[in-house]
Amino acid sequence: MKALLLSDEITQFHWSMLKSVLLILSLLPMSQFFMNLWQGADASSQIMIGFMAISVFSAVSIISFCSALNFTVVQLKTELSSFAEQYAVKIYRYLPMLFLVSMMSYLVTQI
């Protein structure tokens, strides 16, 4: 199904942007899960849970950053014919990085 009758490449561009943003937005529930798990554990296992949480969270953060960074430099192979396609590409190119910056800013202020 095409969104706004855009070309197939623009539609794939749109879906990959949504996947990248969804990966970035998954950082919030994951951080909340690890904080609840860490606070609910007894003192002897908090170090191990904290290490695992930091490892998993940093790995997902790095993957999210690489995904957002890769999205900002993507080049489309076809010429953009309509003004709507050109405008969508300009906006979508920086949207995942904007979500990543806002999510990291929120998590830094909350944790």
N, CA and C of each residue as an Amber inpcrd file, in Angstrom:
protein
   333
   0.8420000  -1.1770000   0.0000000   0.0000000   0.0000000   0.0000000
   0.8880000   1.2410000   0.0000000   0.6560000   2.1020000  -0.9180000
   1.4610000   3.3080000  -1.0360000   0.8510000   4.4260000  -0.1980000
   1.7150000   5.2000000   0.4210000   1.2730000   6.3480000   1.1920000
   1.2680000   7.5710000   0.2810000   0.1330000   8.1890000   0.1550000
  -0.0250000   9.3990000  -0.6560000   0.3850000   9.2020000  -2.1090000
   0.2690000   8.0000000  -2.6150000   0.6070000   7.6560000  -3.9930000
   2.0350000   8.0590000  -4.3470000   2.9560000   7.7620000  -3.4640000
   4.3640000   8.0490000  -3.7060000   5.0010000   6.8690000  -4.4130000
   6.1730000   7.0720000  -4.9440000   6.8590000   5.9910000  -5.6420000
   7.2670000   4.9000000  -4.6480000   7.6050000   3.7370000  -5.1820000
   7.9550000   2.6040000  -4.3270000   9.1900000   2.8860000  -3.4860000
  10.1470000   3.5820000  -4.0480000  11.3600000   3.8860000  -3.2950000
  11.0730000   4.8350000  -2.1320000  10.1950000   5.7950000  -2.3520000
   9.8120000   6.7170000  -1.2830000   9.0140000   5.9750000  -0.2210000
   8.1810000   5.0340000  -0.6290000   7.4120000   4.2440000   0.3270000
   8.3390000   3.3910000   1.1850000   9.3370000   2.7640000   0.5820000
  10.3200000   2.0020000   1.3560000  11.1290000   2.9190000   2.2690000
  11.4370000   4.0940000   1.7970000  12.1250000   5.1020000   2.5950000
  11.2940000   5.4580000   3.8230000   9.9900000   5.6100000   3.6290000
   9.0620000   5.9290000   4.7150000   9.0270000   4.8080000   5.7480000
   8.9080000   3.5650000   5.2960000   8.8260000   2.4400000   6.2310000
  10.1350000   2.2340000   6.9750000  11.2530000   2.4420000   6.3390000
  12.5290000   2.3100000   7.0440000  12.6980000   3.4240000   8.0730000
  12.1630000   4.6110000   7.7850000  12.1920000   5.6860000   8.7660000
  11.3390000   5.3230000   9.9690000  10.1750000   4.7500000   9.7300000
   9.3130000   4.3530000  10.8390000   9.9550000   3.2610000  11.6870000
  10.6460000   2.3230000  11.0610000  11.3430000   1.2730000  11.8120000
  12.4520000   1.8690000  12.6670000  13.1710000   2.8140000  12.1240000
  14.2480000   3.4560000  12.8710000  13.6990000   4.2240000  14.0710000
  12.6200000   4.9470000  13.8730000  12.0100000   5.7010000  14.9660000
  11.4440000   4.7530000  16.0150000  10.8600000   3.6430000  15.5960000
  10.3320000   2.6680000  16.5500000  11.4530000   2.0510000  17.3790000
  12.5860000   1.7890000  16.7640000  13.7450000   1.2850000  17.5030000
  14.2080000   2.3060000  18.5350000  14.2120000   3.5650000  18.1620000
  14.6250000   4.6190000  19.0910000  13.6130000   4.7650000  20.2190000
  12.3340000   4.6970000  19.8950000  11.3100000   4.8280000  20.9280000
  11.2710000   3.6300000  21.8670000  11.8290000   2.4990000  21.4460000
  11.8710000   1.3330000  22.3360000  12.8680000   1.5140000  23.4720000
  13.7030000   2.5380000  23.4040000  14.6470000   2.7980000  24.4910000
  13.9390000   3.1810000  25.7840000  12.8230000   3.8750000  25.6880000
  12.1200000   4.3320000  26.8850000  11.5500000   3.1770000  27.7090000
  10.7530000   2.2630000  27.1370000  10.2640000   1.1560000  27.9730000
  11.3810000   0.2260000  28.4340000  12.4280000   0.0950000  27.6260000
  13.5390000  -0.7570000  28.0280000  14.2580000  -0.1600000  29.2370000
  14.4700000   1.1350000  29.2390000  15.1300000   1.7580000  30.3880000
  14.2590000   1.6590000  31.6360000  12.9570000   1.8050000  31.4680000
  12.0430000   1.6840000  32.6070000  12.0430000   0.2580000  33.1540000
  12.0750000  -0.7300000  32.2730000  12.1210000  -2.1300000  32.6960000
  13.3860000  -2.4200000  33.4930000  14.5330000  -1.9690000  32.9880000
  15.7900000  -2.2280000  33.6860000  15.8650000  -1.4800000  35.0140000
  15.3160000  -0.2770000  35.0840000  15.3140000   0.4500000  36.3540000
  14.4490000  -0.2610000  37.3860000  13.2770000  -0.7390000  36.9720000
  12.4160000  -1.4710000  37.9030000  13.0590000  -2.7790000  38.3400000
  13.6930000  -3.4760000  37.4230000  14.3650000  -4.7310000  37.7460000
  15.5350000  -4.4900000  38.6920000  16.2920000  -3.4440000  38.4480000
  17.4560000  -3.1420000  39.2740000  17.0510000  -2.7150000  40.6800000
  15.9960000  -1.8990000  40.7840000  15.5560000  -1.4310000  42.0940000
  14.8690000  -2.5280000  42.8970000  14.2750000  -3.4960000  42.2170000
  13.5940000  -4.5800000  42.9120000  14.4960000  -5.7200000  43.3290000
  15.7280000  -5.7200000  42.8710000  16.6510000  -6.8140000  43.1880000
  17.3150000  -6.5630000  44.5410000  17.7710000  -7.6520000  45.1500000
  18.5000000  -7.4920000  46.4060000  19.9210000  -7.0050000  46.1260000
  20.6150000  -6.6180000  47.1620000  21.9110000  -5.9470000  47.0150000
  22.9670000  -6.8280000  46.3620000  22.8890000  -8.1340000  46.5550000
  23.9370000  -9.0030000  46.0150000  23.8530000  -9.1480000  44.4980000
  22.6810000  -9.0020000  43.9280000  22.5470000  -9.1750000  42.4810000
  22.3910000  -7.8570000  41.7250000  22.4200000  -6.7360000  42.4190000
  22.2580000  -5.4530000  41.7410000  23.4250000  -5.1330000  40.8150000
  24.6180000  -5.5570000  41.1670000  25.7780000  -5.2810000  40.3130000
  25.6530000  -6.0360000  39.0000000  25.2560000  -7.3010000  39.0810000
  25.1170000  -8.1060000  37.8680000  23.9700000  -7.5910000  36.9920000
  22.8630000  -7.2470000  37.6030000  21.7260000  -6.7150000  36.8410000
  22.0850000  -5.3560000  36.2390000  22.7840000  -4.5260000  36.9990000
  23.2030000  -3.2270000  36.4810000  24.1520000  -3.3580000  35.3050000
  25.0970000  -4.2900000  35.3930000  26.0290000  -4.5060000  34.2880000
  25.2930000  -4.9960000  33.0440000  24.3660000  -5.9420000  33.2260000
  23.5970000  -6.4550000  32.0900000  22.7290000  -5.3480000  31.4810000
  22.1080000  -4.5400000  32.3410000  21.2520000  -3.4600000  31.8480000
  22.0570000  -2.4270000  31.0750000  23.2160000  -2.0610000  31.5950000
  24.0580000  -1.0860000  30.8980000  24.5390000  -1.6470000  29.5690000
  24.8990000  -2.9230000  29.5530000  25.3800000  -3.5420000  28.3130000
  24.2930000  -3.5800000  27.2440000  23.1130000  -4.0510000  27.6190000
  22.0180000  -4.1650000  26.6450000  21.5540000  -2.7810000  26.1970000
  21.4070000  -1.8670000  27.1460000  20.9270000  -0.5340000  26.7980000
  21.9280000   0.2100000  25.9180000  23.2110000   0.0760000  26.2140000
  24.2000000   0.7560000  25.3720000  24.2710000   0.1280000  23.9840000
  24.0870000  -1.1860000  23.8910000  24.0840000  -1.8330000  22.5740000
  22.9060000  -1.3470000  21.7330000  21.7300000  -1.2740000  22.3390000
  20.5530000  -0.8010000  21.5960000  20.6950000   0.6840000  21.2710000
  21.2980000   1.4510000  22.1550000  21.5330000   2.8710000  21.8730000
  22.4870000   3.0540000  20.6980000  23.5310000   2.2400000  20.6400000
  24.4810000   2.3270000  19.5270000  23.8190000   1.9180000  18.2200000
  23.0040000   0.8640000  18.2600000  22.2820000   0.4380000  17.0540000
  21.3130000   1.5290000  16.6070000  20.6390000   2.1580000  17.5600000
  19.7190000   3.2500000  17.2240000  20.4620000   4.4270000  16.6150000
  21.6120000   4.7560000  17.1740000  22.4030000   5.8600000  16.6330000
  22.8780000   5.5540000  15.2190000  23.3650000   4.3310000  15.0070000
  23.8260000   3.9570000  13.6600000  22.6770000   3.9730000  12.6620000
  21.5100000   3.5200000  13.0960000  20.3450000   3.5310000  12.2160000
  19.9430000   4.9610000  11.8630000  19.9150000   5.8370000  12.8570000
  19.5520000   7.2340000  12.6000000  20.6090000   7.9380000  11.7590000
  21.8770000   7.6480000  12.0240000  22.9510000   8.2610000  11.2520000
  22.9500000   7.7660000   9.8130000  22.7040000   6.4870000   9.6350000
  22.6260000   5.9210000   8.2880000  21.4660000   6.5360000   7.5100000
  20.4050000   6.8440000   8.2050000  19.2370000   7.4050000   7.5400000
  19.4770000   8.8330000   7.0760000  20.3550000   9.5680000   7.7550000
  20.6070000  10.9520000   7.3430000  21.4390000  11.0400000   6.0740000
  22.1840000  10.0030000   5.7400000  23.0450000  10.0480000   4.5580000
  22.5390000   9.1760000   3.4150000  21.3470000   8.6440000   3.5290000
  20.8280000   7.7640000   2.4810000  20.5910000   8.5660000   1.1980000
  20.9450000   7.9630000   0.0880000  20.7520000   8.5870000  -1.2170000
  19.7390000   7.7650000  -2.0040000  18.7620000   8.4320000  -2.5570000
  17.7630000   7.7500000  -3.3680000  18.2650000   7.6310000  -4.7960000
  17.9270000   6.5220000  -5.4390000  18.4450000   6.2520000  -6.7810000
  17.6400000   6.9390000  -7.8760000  16.3730000   7.1190000  -7.6520000
  15.5370000   7.7350000  -8.6820000  15.4100000   9.2320000  -8.4250000
  15.1130000   9.9380000  -9.4790000  14.8560000  11.3640000  -9.3520000
  13.4870000  11.5620000  -8.7080000  13.4230000  12.4990000  -7.8090000
  12.1590000  12.8020000  -7.1590000  11.3410000  13.6780000  -8.0960000
  10.1730000  13.1920000  -8.4520000   9.4100000  13.9030000  -9.4680000
   8.5190000  14.9900000  -8.8830000   7.8430000  14.7060000  -7.8230000
   6.8870000  15.6860000  -7.3250000   7.4770000  16.4820000  -6.1620000
   6.8620000  17.5980000  -5.9020000   7.2900000  18.4490000  -4.7960000
   7.0410000  17.7650000  -3.4630000   5.9520000  16.9940000  -3.3650000
   5.6360000  16.2850000  -2.1170000   6.7040000  15.2550000  -1.7810000
   7.2120000  14.5570000  -2.7890000   8.2670000  13.5710000  -2.5530000
   9.5520000  14.2480000  -2.0980000   9.9050000  15.3520000  -2.7080000
  11.1160000  16.0750000  -2.3130000  11.0040000  16.5870000  -0.8800000
   9.8480000  17.1050000  -0.5320000   9.6260000  17.6350000   0.8070000
   9.6310000  16.5130000   1.8450000   9.0200000  15.3690000   1.5110000
   9.0020000  14.2260000   2.4350000  10.4080000  13.7080000   2.6980000
  11.2240000  13.6590000   1.6760000  12.6020000  13.1820000   1.8430000
  13.4020000  14.1510000   2.7080000  13.2230000  15.4400000   2.5060000
  13.9470000  16.4210000   3.3140000  13.5630000  16.3220000   4.7870000
  12.2930000  16.1240000   5.0600000  11.8410000  16.0100000   6.4480000
  12.2510000  14.6690000   7.0420000  12.0120000  13.5950000   6.3230000
  12.2720000  12.2540000   6.8500000  13.7510000  11.9770000   7.0490000
  14.5920000  12.6640000   6.3510000  16.0260000  12.4010000   6.4600000
  16.5420000  12.6650000   7.8720000  16.0290000  13.6760000   8.5500000
  16.5360000  14.0530000   9.8690000  15.5980000  13.6790000  11.0090000
  14.4700000  13.0910000  10.7190000  13.5070000  12.7480000  11.7590000
  14.0160000  11.6950000  12.7410000  14.6550000  10.5990000  12.3180000
  15.1580000   9.6390000  13.3090000  16.2120000  10.2260000  14.2450000
  17.0940000  11.0670000  13.7300000  18.1080000  11.6770000  14.5940000
  17.4610000  12.6360000  15.5870000  16.4150000  13.3370000  15.1670000
  15.6880000  14.2190000  16.0720000  15.0310000  13.4190000  17.1920000
  14.4220000  12.2730000  16.8490000  13.8250000  11.4150000  17.8650000
  14.8890000  10.8730000  18.8120000  16.0470000  10.5000000  18.2910000
  17.1190000   9.9700000  19.1340000  17.6260000  11.0300000  20.1090000
  17.8220000  12.2360000  19.6280000  18.2950000  13.3140000  20.5000000
  17.2650000  13.6250000  21.5770000  16.0000000  13.6930000  21.2090000
  14.9750000  14.0040000  22.2020000  14.8080000  12.8680000  23.2040000
  14.9100000  11.6130000  22.7640000  14.7840000  10.4860000  23.6830000
  15.9640000  10.4340000  24.6460000  17.1680000  10.6500000  24.1460000
  18.3440000  10.6490000  25.0240000  18.2950000  11.8210000  26.0060000
  17.8360000  12.9750000  25.5620000  17.7080000  14.1220000  26.4640000
  16.6990000  13.8330000  27.5640000  15.6000000  13.2200000  27.2030000
  14.5870000  12.8690000  28.1970000  15.1250000  11.8510000  29.1910000
  15.8060000  10.8230000  28.6960000  16.3270000   9.7900000  29.5920000
  17.4180000  10.3250000  30.5110000  18.2350000  11.2400000  30.0210000
  19.2830000  11.8170000  30.8680000  18.6710000  12.6390000  31.9920000
  17.6080000  13.3620000  31.7170000  16.9930000  14.1770000  32.7640000
  16.1860000  13.3390000  33.7420000  15.7010000  12.1820000  33.3390000
  14.8670000  11.3580000  34.2120000  15.6580000  10.3680000  35.0560000
  16.7880000   9.9310000  34.5660000  17.5370000   8.8830000  35.2950000
  18.5590000   9.4700000  36.1930000
